[in-house]
Amino acid sequence: MSIYNVTVARIRELCYQRNITPNALSYLSGVSQSTIKSILNGESKNPGIVTIKKLCDGLDISIIDFFNTEDFKNLEQEIK
């Protein structure tokens, strides 16, 4: 799985765990609905670290908690 796919899956997982919609995440994080939609729908394949940090703030987790998953730990090198 690519880092993009793992990132999208993690955002969806965290929203599901907190029982919030992407629109609610937009409100909580201050990231526009269109940006979140673009990330989740594959239109934006490279969300910036600042955007990820804002999403983490809205989810009330640290950026370390966001990336501290087996999926992120097991990512293969993308440059070959």
Secondary structure as GFF3:
##gff-version 3
##sequence-region A 1 80
A	DSSP	alpha_helix	3	18	.	.	.	ID=ss1
A	DSSP	alpha_helix	22	29	.	.	.	ID=ss2
A	DSSP	alpha_helix	33	40	.	.	.	ID=ss3
A	DSSP	alpha_helix	49	59	.	.	.	ID=ss4
A	DSSP	alpha_helix	63	67	.	.	.	ID=ss5
A	DSSP	alpha_helix	70	73	.	.	.	ID=ss6
###
